[in-house]
Amino acid sequence: MRCARSAGAATRTSIVTLALIAAALPWASNATPAAGTTAALPGGHPHLDRDPHGRLRLIHASGDTLREAVRAPDYSLRQMRILPRGTADGVRFDFGDSSFAGRLYYGLIPDQDAVDHRYPLYGRHVAAIEAGRAEADVRGRLAGKYDVVDWEEEGRLRLGYRVVSHEGDLIYDGRITLKGTGPFRVDTCLVEGPLLSRLSDHGAVISFATSHPAAPLVAIAGRRFLADGIGLRHEIEVTGLTADQTYPYEVRVGDEVETYRLRTAPLPGSRRPFTFAYASDGRANTGGGERNLYGLNAYILKRIAALIRARDARFMQFTGDLVTGNTIAPAEIRLQYANWKRTVEPYAAYLPFVAGFGNHEGVFHGLLGDSANVWIDRFPYETESGEALFAAAFANPHNGPDSEDGTAYDPDPRRRDFPPYDETAFWYTYDNVAVISLNSNYWFAPSVRRHPAIGGNPHGYIMDAQLDWLRATLQRLERDAHIDHVFVTVHTPLFPNGGHVGDDMWYRGDNRVRPHVAGRPYAEGIIERRDALLEVAVNQTTKVVAFLTGDEHNYSRLRITEAMPRYPQNYDGPRLALARGVWQINNGAAGAPYYGREETPWAQHVRAFSTQNAVVLFHVAGPRVTVEVLNPDTLEELDRFDL
């Protein structure tokens, strides 16, 4: 999987979710301003200023003053990923909130020589969380016949723990390493990862987090690769490897050594058979248990991860709505991302899980009033936007566009008025396949359709700089003799079929939907911009074989052709003639609440549709690609066809 340098809950669900948040938010004028609200105001949102307390406010067209919502997070990663204190019998947790009550499940994590993919062995071992504190009794509960890792002899063990609220909500899965046989102490260790990313024919990036500030290293192929410095989060690039080879690698931090394996990509254009996987929309669902691990459906995600590993997938593309998100509290989405990574990490240490950006990755400023509630991408953009928080959580390629600054709609070329695209729009290759991951929720303002004067980008719209970057990237790949198949993945379908017919790139045929920047509407509406995307990806190239989409919580397969109806009745805008056909493969069925099928002008062209949970496997063999769709829960085949 090569990464090259740059070539140049759904909107409806989101608004419902945010409305519920708004109903519970305090916004009295003497409330403490949210972090970062003293930063300079971006120019894309007119009528925005600050009150004497430093809180944002906006004068609505109705004359109503909308005031910034302020809410502390329910839980945070800092609160959950604590460093407990060793005791004579085990370890004591203090979650720093005397009102917090619940349960702490804990268990040993198996040795690496026993299994590759290790989750904690939870049994009858549970401790009450009272007044924010709990104690895990290692000597009393995990000794004797329950000591399956020989910690009583070796004086070392890895402990997994799960935090559950008194209502039964799963909040966090954590891990620590203990030294001793009593008393115990917490040792420097990995608390997240390792996670593979940016895999190539000669190396990869290995990312992870440590319990204490450390300067770890990765050892592979007789070489050692050091971290950039002392810290908690690390991305270490390993290089100089041979193509299409399997290597054991060690992550060393303090006295801790963890061993895994990676397989490098083939040389570009080798055209050897391989498989990759695709899904999206794994946010939390109902039904209890791991279907809601504070932000994600961990039950289905685990099933997907195990299945694609068993089928020898070389990488997984997961495009958007990883978690529930849609929050005004950055700390909440950091915790949800940590849960997502913790769920896949037993597998993601062996193959890349490439995350893309969706609408539920949004983090907002909420401004509430009597006449309206509006939501805009959080700023400062470099640190608190949905884009920046996503980039901080993952290790995607750095080869996308910069931002929308410098375009024709930039209100002030002298300053940054838009968030960075970095790691939310990117591309990579593996053998003869290229994947381009777009961000169709950039500078996302869920309420801009109803309140355009506030400024922002609607759900599903690809703005100018990203479209230009896509065009340049596709032309580069068109010239690359090693690439036969290009997949463009974008969270929002070009042609929705069930759940988001009212938005995505259709909005029931309402071409009036478009971004507004500093009071200025974009010249092209959503349908025109959808057609611009088709022009770039279909008419101007020969290698794009499919759009991989999500957002709609179902699986569907649509053949987009010139004969397929693509416009609303009485549409008076320009119509695009398609030079060839292309597939839209939608798989938003990775665990989020399902959506049924809806009527559309192109309904007769839908070749397959299912509300079952699904993972799509692409079996690539030189010029041929066979698609297999499986239910990861039942292992039943849902669809199979050749591209």
DRENDRENPA-77976 format. One record per atom (N, C-alpha, C): residue in one letter; y, x, z. Coordinates in steps of 0.1 Angstrom, whole numbers, plus 5000, padded with zeros to 4 digits. Last residue first. Layout:
aYXZ/...
This chain:
l492948344889/l494348344885/l494448364870/d490248134895/d490648264889/d492148244885/f489247974926/f489647974912/f490048114908/r488547764952/r488247884946/r488647874931/d488847604985/d489247614971/d488747754965/l487547595009/l488547485005/l488847484991/e484647665026/e485447695014/e486247575010/e484447695061/e484147625049/e485147665038/l484847805086/l484347895076/l484047825063/t486147675106/t484847625102/t484147715092/d488447835109/d487847765121/d486447725118/p489447915085/p489048015094/p488347955107/n488647795054/n489047745067/n488547845078/l489547975025/l488547945036/l489247885048/v489748044992/v490447985003/v489447925013/e489948294968/e489048214976/e489848164988/v490548394935/v491148344948/v490148254955/t490348684916/t489748564920/t490248524934/v491748854890/v491948814904/v491248684907/r491349134868/r490949004872/r491248984887/p491849394860/p492749284855/p492449144860/g490549514890/g491249554878/g492149444873/a490049284910/a489149374904/a489749414890/v490749134940/v491249194929/v490249294923/h490748844957/h489748944953/h490249004940/f492548714982/f492648754968/f491748864965/l492248445003/l491748575000/l491848604985/v493948255026/v493748275012/v493348425010/v493148035052/v493548165048/v493148195034/a493847725070/a493447805058/a493847945058/n493247405083/n493747545085/n493147625074/q493647125061/q492847205070/q493547345072/t494946975042/t495546985055/t494747065065/s495147055008/s494247035020/s495147055032/f494847044973/f495747014985/f494746994996/a495147144938/a494447134951/a495347114962/r496847104917/r495447124914/r494547114927/v499546914907/v498946984919/v497446984917/h500546764887/h500246904884/h499646984896/q501346524897/q500146524889/q499646664885/a503746584910/a502546554918/a501246564910/w506346634901/w505246714896/w503946694903/p508046464915/p507946444900/p506746524894/t506146354945/t507146444938/t507046414923/e505046224976/e505346204961/e506446294956/e503146434998/e504246344995/e504346334980/r500546495023/r501146505009/r502146405007/g501146605057/g500446535046/g501146545033/y501146885078/y501946795070/y501046735059/y500147005111/y499946975097/y500946875091/p501547255132/p501247115130/p501247075115/a500147595124/a501247505128/a500847355126/g498047745114/g498047695128/g499147605132/a498347815088/a497847915098/a497947875112/a499247695065/a498147635073/a497547725083/g500747735043/g501447725056/g500547665066/n500347835014/n499447835025/n500247845038/n500647774980/n501247744993/n500147755004/i501147914951/i500047904961/i500647894974/q502047854919/q502547854933/q501447824942/w501548044889/w501047974900/w501947964912/v503047994857/v502848074869/v502347984880/g503448014821/g503147944833/g502948044845/r506448094801/r504948094804/r504748024817/a509048034797/a508348104786/a506848104788/l510747734804/l509847844809/l509047904797/a514147654803/a512847654795/a511947764800/l516147484826/l515547614822/l514247584814/r519047294822/r517647294824/r517047424818/p522147224839/p521347304829/p519847294833/g522646884852/g522847024852/g522047094841/d522146624855/d523046654844/d523346804844/y519446404860/y519946534863/y520846584851/n518146164858/n519546164855/n520246304859/q515646254882/q516146164871/q517646174870/p515246604888/p515346464892/p515846384880/y512846834874/y514146784876/y514146644881/r510346904864/r510946994874/r512346944879/p507146834850/p508546784854/p509046864866/m505547074831/m505647014844/m507046964846/a505647224807/a505347074806/a505447004820/e506047474815/e507147414808/e506947264808/t504547504848/t504547524834/t505847454828/i502847594876/i504147564871/i504247604856/r500247464894/r500547534882/r501847494876/l499547484928/l500347414917/l500547504906/r497847414957/r497947504945/r498547424933/s498147424993/s498247354980/s498347464969/y497647365027/y497347445015/y497447365003/n500247315051/n499047275044/n498747375034/h503047285061/h501847315069/h500547255063/e505447445043/e504647325044/e503347355050/d505947725047/d506847625053/d506147495054/g505047915019/g504547855031/g505447735035/t503848094990/t504848024998/t504247975011/l503748314964/l503048284976/l503948224986/f503748284930/f504548274942/f503648234953/a501948494907/a502048374916/a503148394926/v502348684888/v501248594886/v501248474895/v504448884870/v504348794882/v503348694879/k504449024846/k503449054856/k503448964868/t506448984828/t505148934824/t504048954835/t509848874831/t508748964834/t507448904829/q511648674826/q512148814823/q511048914827/n510448434832/n510948454819/n511248604816/v509748484860/v508848434850/v509248464836/a511748584876/a510448624879/a509448584868/v514248494865/v514048634868/v512548674869/e513748214862/e514248294851/e513948444853/l513248144889/l512148134879/l512548224866/l515748194900/l514548264905/l513448264895/a517148004886/a517548144884/a516348234889/d516047774896/d515747804882/d516147954879/r517047784922/r515647784920/r515247824906/r519747754915/r519247884921/r517747894920/e519747484906/e520147594897/e519647734902/i519047374930/i518047364919/i518447464908/i521147434947/i519847484951/i518847474939/g524047524927/g523347454937/g521947494938/e526447784921/e525147724918/e524547654930/a528747864934/a528847794921/a527647724918/y529247814969/y528647884958/y528747804945/p532347714984/p531047684980/p530547774969/r534347845009/r534147854994/r532647824991/g534747875036/g535347755029/g535047745015/a533248115040/a534748105043/a535447995036/v530847995020/v531348115026/v532848115028/h528047805017/h529447795018/h529947925026/p525147744996/p525847815007/p527347785006/r524147404988/r524447544984/r525047614996/v523447084974/v523147184985/v523347324980/r523646944951/r524846974958/r524647074969/n521246874940/n521747004936/n523047034943/d518746704951/d520146714954/d520646854951/g515946664949/g516746674937/g518246674939/r515046684975/r514846554968/r515746554956/y515246964979/y516146864986/y516246734979/w514247204967/w514247084960/w515246984966/m513347424981/m514147454969/m514247324961/d513547275013/d512947385005/d513847404993/d513746925016/d514547055016/d513847155007/g512146715014/g513546685017/g514346815018/v509646805012/v510146754999/v511646735001/h508046915032/h509446965030/h510046925017/g505646765033/g506346805046/g507746855044/g504446865004/g504046785015/g504646835028/n505447004982/n504446894980/n504046814992/p508047194966/p507347144978/p506447024975/f508647444947/f508247304944/f507447244956/l509147674959/l510047634949/l509847484946/p508747694995/p508247664981/p509347634971/t509847955016/t510047815011/t509547794997/h509048225019/h508648125029/h508747985023/v507648414993/v508848354999/v508448235008/t506348664973/t506148574984/t507448544991/v505148734943/v506448714949/v506148614961/f502948974930/f503048854938/f504448844945/v501849114901/v502949114910/v502948974917/h499549324886/h499749194892/h500849204902/d499449584876/d499049484868/d499449344873/i500849904878/i500849774883/i500449674873/h501050144865/h499950134875/h499849994880/a503250144848/a501950124842/a500850114852/d506149994854/d505250074861/d503850054855/r507949814843/r507849944836/r506750034842/e507849614861/e507449584848/e507249714840/l509049734884/l507549714884/l507049674869/r511649724875/r511049854878/r509549834878/q512049454873/q512149534861/q511549664863/l511749384900/l510849334890/l510849414878/t514049504910/t512749544915/t511649504905/a516149374897/a516049514895/a514649564899/r515749104908/r515749134893/r515449284890/l516049154935/l514749104930/l514649134915/w518849224936/w517749314940/w516449284935/d519848974928/d520149094919/d519049204923/l519048814949/l518548784936/l518748904927/q520448944970/q519048944970/q518448914957/a523148884962/a522649024963/a521149034963/d523148584963/d523348674951/d522748814952/m520448414981/m521848444977/m521948564967/i518248154979/i518248304977/i519648344972/y517647895001/y518547944991/y518548104990/g516147785022/g515547795009/g516447864998/h518647635041/h517247665041/h516747675026/p521947745034/p520947645037/p519547705036/n524247955051/n523347945040/n522247835043/g527747905060/g526347945062/g525547915050/g530447685072/g529947805065/g528447835069/i531647455080/i531447565090/i530947695084/a531747285059/a532947355062/a532747465072/p529347145057/p529547265049/p530747345053/h527346985074/h528747025078/h529047155071/r524946935063/r525746815068/r527146855071/r524247195056/r524147085046/r525046965050/v524447345078/v525447365068/v525347255058/s522647355100/s523447235098/s524447245087/p521247595099/p520547475097/p521447355094/a522047875084/a522847775092/a522147645090/f521048205079/f520648065079/f521547985089/w521048455067/w522348395071/w522148245073/y518048375049/y519048475053/y520348395056/n515748245042/n516448195053/n517448295059/s514248375023/s514848255019/s515548185031/n513548685016/n514048615027/n514848495023/l510548805000/l511848755000/l512248695013/s508449054991/s508648965002/s510148925002/i506249144966/i507749134969/i507949024979/v503649344959/v504049224967/v505549244970/a501449464934/a502749474941/a503049344947/v498449624925/v499149504930/v500449544936/n496849844921/n497449784909/n498149654912/d497249994951/d496550004939/d497349944927/y499849824964/y498449864968/y497649874955/t503349824973/t502249824964/t500949864970/y506149634984/y505249744986/y504149724975/w509549534995/w508349524986/w507449644988/f511749305012/f511149435009/f510049424999/a513549165037/a513349155022/a512949295018/t513549245062/t513349105060/t513149075045/e514249515063/e512949475068/e512649325067/d517649445060/d516649545062/d515349495069/y519749285055/y518449235050/y517349325054/p522249225081/p521449315072/p520149245067/p524648945079/p523549025085/p522849125076/f528148975069/f526748915068/f525749005075/d530449105071/d530548955073/d529148895072/r531849405078/r530549335076/r530749195080/r534949485060/r534149475072/r532849405069/r536249495036/r536549605046/r535649595058/p535949265021/p535149385018/p535249495027/d535848955031/d536649075035/d535749195032/p534148755021/p535548725024/p536448845027/d532148774993/d532448845005/d533948815009/y531448674969/y531748574979/y532148644992/a530648874952/a531848804949/a532348714959/t529549134976/t529349034965/t530648964963/g530049274999/g530349344986/g530149254974/d527349155018/d528649215018/d528849285004/e524749075020/e525649005010/e527049055010/s522949395022/s523449265028/s524149195017/d520949565009/d521649595021/d522049465028/p517549494998/p519049494996/p519649525010/g514749705008/g515349585003/g516849595001/n513349905019/n513649925005/n514249794999/h511749985043/h513249985042/h513649995028/p508849795053/p509549885044/p511049875044/n508449715088/n508349685074/n509049795066/a507749685116/a507949815110/a507649795095/f509249465141/f508249505131/f508549635125/a511349415158/a510049385163/a508949435154/a513649465145/a513449545156/a511949525161/a513649265125/a513449405121/a513149495133/f514149045141/f512949055134/f512649195130/l516749095150/l515749085160/l514349095153/a518149095125/a518049215133/a516949215143/e517748825117/e517248935109/e517149065117/g519048675137/g517548655135/g517048775127/s521348895153/s520948805143/s519448785142/e521949105171/e521448975176/e521148865166/t522749345158/t521849355169/t521249215173/e524249305135/e523449425136/e522449435147/y525749075140/y524649065131/y523749195132/p526648965173/p526849065162/p525549075153/f525448645160/f526048775158/f526348835171/r523148415146/r523748475157/r524348615154/d523848165123/d523148285125/d523848365136/i524647845137/i524947955128/i524148075132/w524847495141/w524047615144/w524347725133/v526447215156/v526247305145/v525547435150/n526846875163/n526247005168/n525947095156/a529546635166/a528546715158/a528046835166/s531146495183/s530946445169/s529846515161/d531146625207/d530946485207/d530546435193/g529446945204/g530546855206/g530146715206/l528447285202/l528147145205/l529447065208/l526947545186/l528247495190/l528147345191/g524747815190/g524847675189/g526247625194/h523748095172/h524848045181/h524847895179/f520248175169/f521548105165/f522548115177/v517648285150/v518248295163/v519748265161/g514648215130/g516148205133/g516548215147/e512148205124/e512548335129/e514048335132/h511847965112/h511647965126/h511848105132/n512148035085/n513247965092/n513047965107/g510848375080/g510948225078/g512048165086/f509848685067/f510848615075/f510848465070/g506548845071/g507748805064/g508648715072/a504549115081/a505248995085/a506448975076/v501349235075/v502749245070/v503449115073/f499149405090/f499549265090/f501049265087/p496949665079/p498349615081/p498349465081/l494149755099/l494649715086/l496049655089/y493649855125/y492849895114/y493349855100/a495349735143/a495249875144/a494349935133/a495049465138/a496149535131/a496149685134/y493049395156/y492649405142/y493749485134/p494249385180/p492849445180/p492449465165/e496749255174/e496649405175/e495249455175/v497248985172/v496549045161/v496249195163/t498248925198/t497148845193/t496448925181/r500449095200/r499349115209/r498149045204/k502148985181/k501549115179/k500349145188/w502748745194/w502148745180/w501448875178/n503948825217/n502648755218/n501948755204/a506148945207/a505249025214/a503848955215/y507448725196/y507048825187/y505948915194/q508048595221/q507148535211/q506648635201/l509848775232/l508648755239/l507648685229/r511948755213/r511348885216/r509948875223/i512748495217/i511948535204/i511348675206/e513948515242/e512748425240/e511948465228/a516148675239/a515048725248/a513748635246/p517948535224/p517248645218/p516048685226/a518448205225/a518248315234/a517448425228/i518547995209/i519848065210/i519748175220/t515947955184/t516447965198/t517848015198/n513547955166/n514647855166/n515347845180/g510248015176/g511548065175/g512647955176/t507447995170/t508347875171/t509747905170/v506248235146/v506448185160/v507348065159/l506048285120/l505048345128/l505048275142/d507548205098/d507148105108/d506048165116/g506348435072/g507348345079/g506748245089/t503848535057/t505248515053/t505948405060/f501748785058/f502048665066/f503548635065/q499248965043/q500648925041/q500848785049/m497049215052/m497349075053/m498849055051/f494749445036/f496049415042/f496149255043/r492149455029/r492849575031/r494149565037/a489249275041/a490649275035/a491349405039/d486549245049/d487149375045/d488449365037/r485749025062/r485649025047/r486249145041/a486349085088/a484949075084/a484749075069/r489049055086/r488449185089/r487049185085/i489348785082/i489748875071/i489249025073/l488248685106/l487648655093/l488048755082/a489948785126/a488548815126/a487948795113/a492348655118/a492248805119/a490848845118/i491748385120/i492148445107/i491948595107/r491248365147/r490248335138/r490448395124/k493748435157/k492648515160/k491448495151/l495248215148/l495548345143/l494448445146/i494047995162/i493848005147/i494148145142/y494948075188/y493548045185/y493248065170/a497748105188/a496948225189/a495448195186/n500247975176/n498847925177/n497948045177/l503148055195/l502248075184/l500948005187/g504748015218/g505348035205/g504448045193/y502848055241/y504348065241/y504848105227/l500347975227/l500548095235/l502048125234/n498847715219/n500247745222/n500347855232/r496247725215/r496947675204/r498447685206/e494947805237/e495547915229/e496247855217/g495447495254/g494847625254/g495647725245/g496447205234/g496147275246/g495547415243/g497447045214/g495947055216/g495547135228/t499947165191/t499447085203/t497947095204/n501147495183/n500647355180/n500347285192/a503447755173/a502647685183/a502347535178/r503047905140/r503747875152/r502947775161/g502248005116/g501248005127/g501947975140/d503048035086/d503247925095/d502147915106/s500748185062/s502048175069/s501948055078/a498648415044/a498948295051/a500348295056/y496348625026/y497648565027/y497648435036/a494748935020/a494748805025/a496248755026/f492849124995/f493949115005/f494048965009/t490249344984/t490649214988/t491949224997/f489249534955/f489649524969/f490149374971/p488049754930/p488049624936/p488449634951/r490449984915/r489149964922/r489149824929/r492650084901/r491949954897/r490549944902/s494350284903/s492950314903/s492150204898/g497150254906/g496450224893/g495050264892/p497650494931/p498150384923/p497450374909/l494650564950/l495750614941/l496250494933/p494050334977/p493650414965/p494850474958/a495150375011/a495150304998/a494550394987/t493150475039/t494350495030/t494150405018/r492150325068/r491750355054/r492950365045/l491850415102/l492550355091/l491950405078/r490750355136/r490550405122/r491450335112/y491250485169/y491050375160/y490750435146/t491450555204/t491050595190/t490750475182/e493650665229/e493050555222/e492650585208/v494250825258/v493950845244/v493150725239/e496450915285/e495750805277/e495550845263/d498051075298/d496551105298/d495751005290/g500651035276/g500251085289/g498851125289/v499250925247/v500450905256/v500050935270/r497950925215/r497950995228/r499350975235/v495850785193/v497250765199/v497150825213/e493950905167/e494150895181/e495650875184/y491850795140/y493150855145/y493250825160/p489550845114/p489750815128/p491150865132/y489850735080/y490150845090/y490150785104/t488650695048/t488750635062/t488850755071/q490450695017/q489550765026/q489750695040/d492250664995/d490950584996/d489950645005/a493750984994/a493650844990/a492250794992/t494251195022/t493651175009/t493551025006/l497451265039/l496051225038/l495551205024/g500051325043/g499151435039/g497751395039/t501251155074/t501251195060/t500251295056/v502450915096/v501451015093/v501351035078/e505150825116/e504650825102/e503650945101/i505550615143/i505150755139/i504550745125/e507650445163/e507050435149/e506850585144/h507850305195/h507650425187/h507150385173/r509550225225/r508950175212/r508950295202/l510450395246/l509450285249/l508750235236/g510950755245/g511350615244/g510150525248/i511751065233/i511250995245/i511750845244/g511251105198/g511751145211/g511151065222/d509651065175/d511051125174/d511651175187/a506251175181/a507351075181/a508651145180/l504351385160/l505051355172/l506051245170/f501151435148/f502451385144/f503151335157/r498751685142/r499451605152/r500851565147/r495651715124/r497151735125/r497651645136/g493051645119/g493351775124/g494751815125/a493251375111/a492851475101/a493251615106/i495551295137/i494651245126/i494451365116/a497251185165/a496451285159/a495451235149/v500451105175/v499251055168/v498551175162/l502151105207/l501751155194/l500551085188/p504951025228/p503551025224/p503351095211/a506951055252/a506951115239/a505551135234/a508250775271/a507250875268/a507550935254/p508950535295/p509450625285/p508550745283/h505950335300/h507050415305/h507650495294/s504350185283/s504750125296/s505950205302/t505050175248/t504450235260/t505050175272/a504150035216/a505150045227/a504350105239/f503850135181/f503350085194/f504450095204/s502850205147/s503850165157/s503250115170/i502350415121/i501650365133/i502750335144/v502450425087/v503250425099/v502450355110/a500550645065/a500850515070/a501850535082/g499250815035/g499550805049/g499850655053/h498650815008/h498650945015/h499050935030/d498750564997/d497550644994/d497550785001/s499950375026/s500050425012/s498750505009/l501350125047/l500150205043/l500350255028/r503150005064/r503650095053/r502450185049/s501249995095/s502249935085/s502550045075/l499249905123/l499449985111/l500449915102/l499849935157/l499849845146/l500149925133/p498149995189/p498950035177/p498849935166/g500249745206/g499749825195/g498549905199/e501549775239/e501549705226/e501049795215/v501249945259/v501349805263/v501449715250/l499650245266/l500150155256/l500150015261/c500850425296/c499850365287/c500450295275/t500850575327/t501550565314/t500550525304/d499350375353/d499550505345/d500250475333/v499650255385/v499850225371/v500150355363/r497150325410/r498450335405/r498550305390/f495250225439/f495450235425/f496950265422/p493350365467/p494450295461/p494550315446/g491050305444/g491650245456/g492050345466/t490450465424/t489450365428/t489850295440/g492650555396/g492150555410/g491050455412/k494850395374/k494150515378/k493750495392/l495250145348/l495250185363/l494450305365/t497150015323/t496150105326/t496250145341/i497649685310/i498149805317/i496949895319/r498749405291/r497749505293/r498349625300/g499249045286/g499649185287/g498449275290/d500348745272/d499148825274/d499548975275/y502148465284/y502148605279/y500748665282/i501948185287/i503248245285/i503148385279/l500547865286/l500248005284/l501548075280/d500947605309/d501447665297/d501147815297/g500447485333/g499347515325/g499747585311/e502447445351/e502047335342/e500947365333/h502747695362/h502047595370/h501747465362/s501947925335/s502847855343/s502047755352/v500148235332/v500148085329/v501048015339/v499448545318/v500448465327/v500448325323/r496848765318/r497448645312/r498248565322/y495849105313/y496248995322/y496948885314/g493549375313/g494349275306/g494649165316/l493349715322/l493349575327/l494149485318/r491349995320/r492349915313/r492249765317/l490850255344/l490450125338/l491650065331/r489450515363/r490350475353/r489850345347/g487350645377/g488750635383/g489750595373/e484750675371/e485650755363/e487150745369/e483350505388/e482950645387/e484050735381/e484650265386/e484350315400/e483850465400/w484750215359/w485950265366/w485650315380/d482750125341/d482550245350/d483750305356/v483049895328/v483650015321/v483550135330/v482049685341/v481349715329/v482049835321/d481749575370/d482349695365/d481649735353/y480349365380/y481449325371/y482149455365/k478549465398/k478049415385/k479149375375/g481149655412/g479749625412/g479249575398/a484349505407/a483449615410/a482049565409/l486349305405/l485949375393/l485049495395/r487049205430/r486549115419/r485949185407/g487749395448/g486949285453/g486349205442/r489249585433/r488049635441/r487149515445/v491249415422/v490349495414/v489049535422/d493049155424/d492049225433/d491049295425/a496349115417/a495049125411/a494149215420/e498748905430/e498049035432/e496649015425/a502148785424/a500648775423/a500048905425/r505248605426/r504448725428/r502948685428/g506948385425/g507148495415/g506248615417/a505948215445/a507348275447/a507448395437/e502748295433/e503548215443/e504848295445/i500148275413/i501448325413/i502348235422/a496748345422/a497848255422/a499148325421/a494448485400/a495248505412/a496348395411/v491048515389/v492348445388/v493148465401/h488148555375/h489148635382/h490548575379/r485948475362/r486348385373/r487548455381/g486948635334/g485848555340/g486348465350/y487848805305/y488248715315/y487048645321/l488049085291/l486949005296/l487348915308/p490549125265/p490049135280/p488949035282/y489449245233/y490249155241/y489749165256/r489149475208/r488949455222/r489949355228/h487249575183/h488349475185/h488249425199/d485149755185/d486349795178/d487549705183/v483149825214/v483549735204/v484849795197/a482350065228/a481549945229/a481849845217/d484050265228/d482750295222/d481850175222/q486250165241/q486350165227/q484950195220/d485449935268/d485650065263/d485650065247/p487249615274/p486049705271/p486349835266/i489349545301/i489249565286/i488149655283/l488849315328/l488749455322/l488749445307/g491249065337/g489949115334/g489949255328/y493048785350/y492948925347/y491448965345/y495548535352/y494148565349/y494048715346/l497648385374/l497448515367/l495948535365/r499548085375/r498248165377/r498248285369/g502447985392/g501447965382/g500148035385/a506047985396/a504647965402/a503747945390/f509248095403/f508148095393/f506848085400/s511248125421/s510947985418/s509747975408/s511848395422/s511148335434/s510748185431/d511348625399/d511948495400/d511148415411/g510048865394/g511548865396/g512148725396/f507348905392/f508048855380/f509548835382/d505349145403/d506549075408/d507349035395/f501949215411/f502949175401/f504149105407/r499849475422/r500749355426/r501849335415/v496449565421/v497849585416/v498649455419/g494149685443/g494349645429/g495849675425/d493849775469/d492749695463/d492949665448/a496149915476/a494849965480/a493649895473/t498149895445/t497849865460/t496549935463/g500749955421/g499349965426/g499249945441/r502949715407/r502749825417/r501249835421/p503749655373/p503349615386/p503149745395/l506249645352/l505349745357/l504949705371/i506249365329/i506749435340/i505749555343/r506549175307/r506049305306/r506549395316/m508048955317/m506548945316/m505949085315/q510749025316/q510248965328/q508648975328/r511049115290/r511349205301/r510749155314/l510548885276/l509548995275/l509849085287/s511248585295/s511648695286/s510548795286/y511748225297/y510948345300/y511448455291/d513948065291/d512948025301/d512148145306/p517148225290/p515848205285/p514948155295/a520148035297/a519248155300/a517948125294/r522547925274/r521347895282/r520548025284/v525347775261/v524947895268/v523647855276/a527047675232/a526047655241/a525547785248/e530547665225/e529247745224/e528347705235/r531947355213/r531947475222/r530547535223/l534147195191/l532747225194/l532647355202/t536546955192/t536247105195/t534847115199/d537346725166/d536546765178/d536446915180/g538346685141/g539246715152/g538646755165/s536446665122/s536846535129/s537946555139/a535946925115/a536846845106/a537246715112/h536147115145/h535447045135/h536346965127/i536747425156/i537447295154/i536747225142/l534747595179/l535047565165/l535647435164/r534147875200/r534447735198/r534847725183/l532548115222/l532948065209/l533247915209/r534148245251/r533048165245/r533548115231/g536048365266/g535348445256/g534248375249/h537748205280/h536548265287/h535648355278/p539548105263/p540048215272/p538848275280/d537548085232/d538348025243/d538748135253/r537648195199/r537048205212/r538048135222/d536748055166/d537548145175/d536848145189/l536547935134/l535847985145/l536648075153/h537547855110/h537847765121/h537047815134/p534847975088/p536247945091/p536347855104/h532648215086/h532648095093/h534148065096/g532748475074/g532148365067/g532248225073/g533748685090/g534648605082/g534048485074/p532748715124/p532548735110/p533348635102/l534648845151/l534148725145/l533948755130/a533649105172/a534549055162/a533848935155/a532149025205/a532249105192/a533249035182/t531748885227/t533048945226/t533149025213/t529148795227/t530148705221/t531548765222/g527148955238/g527548985224/g528748895219/a525548705257/a525748845254/a526248865240/a527548415263/a526348475259/a526648625256/p529648355292/p529448375278/p528148445275/t529048125318/t529148265314/t528848285299/a531147835320/a529847905319/a530048045314/n533447685321/n533347805329/n532047875329/s533047465304/s533947575300/s533947695309/a529547385300/a530847365307/a531747495304/w527147355288/w528247415280/w529547385287/p523547365290/p524847355297/p525947415288/l521247175271/l522047295272/l523347265281/a519646965263/a519347025276/a520347145279/a520346895238/a520446795248/a520246845262/a519747125223/a521147085226/a521246995237/i516947105220/i517547215228/i518947175232/l516846885203/l516246875216/l516846985225/a518147005181/a518746885187/a518246865201/l516247195174/l517547235179/l518347125186/t514147025165/t513947115176/t515347155182/v515546905143/v514946825154/v514846915166/i516047125128/i517147045133/i516746965144/s513447215122/s514347305129/s515447215135/t512347015107/t511747035120/t512747125129/r513947055084/r513946925091/r513446945106/t513347325079/t514747275082/t514747145089/a510647475095/a511147395085/a512547345089/a509447495123/a509547375123/a510447325113/g517849894935/g519249854933/g519749804947/a515449944945/a515749954931/a517249914929/s514750124974/s515350014967/s515650044953/r511550304976/r512950284979/r513650174970/a508350164982/a509250234975/a510650214979/c505250184996/c506550124999/c507550214992/r501850114988/r503050204987/r504350124990/m498850095000/m500050005000/m501250095000/
